[in-house]
Amino acid sequence: MRNESWANYIKEKRKLKKLTRRQLAILTKVDPSYLTLIERDGYVPRRDKVLGFASVLDIDPGEMLLMAGYAPYIDSSSENNDAFINSKLFNQELFSIVKFLSELDAKEQLRALEVVRTCLSAVGFNLPV
C-alpha cells in the first residue's frame, strides 16, 4: 500500500537530522534500497522497523506509528495515562492533530477518520457515529 504522507514524513525527518538515505539506512540496519522504497514509494515497513526509525530519528514512537498507519501502543495499566491526558503536551498534540486533519481534503479526512476509529476500537473505545 502506498502511503505518500508516510513517505514525506520520513524524508522530512531524515533531512531535519541532516542524514543521507545511506546514513539512515545504516543506522536503522535496513538496506538503502529498502529506504528508497519507503521514501519514494511510500512503502510502510513492519512495526518493529517503524520503531527503529523512531529511535534513530528521535521521534516519539507513538507519533511515528500513527504516521505509518499503525495503532500506537497504549499501556492501559499505566497510572501515567491520566496525567498525560490532562497535560499541556496532550493538548498541544491534540491541537496539532486537529490542525493537520483540517488541512486534508474531504476524502483524506474520511480515510483518517476510519484509521482513528480502527485505532480507538482496537483499545476498547468507540467513537459515536
Buried (B, 14 or more C-beta within 10 A) or exposed (E): EEBEBBBEBBBEBBEEBEBEBEBBBBBBEBEBEBBBBBBEEBBBBEBEBBBBBBEBBEBEBBBBBBBBBBBBEBEEEEEEEEEEEEEEEEEEBEEEBEEEEEEEEEEEEEEBEEBBBEBBEEEEEEEEE
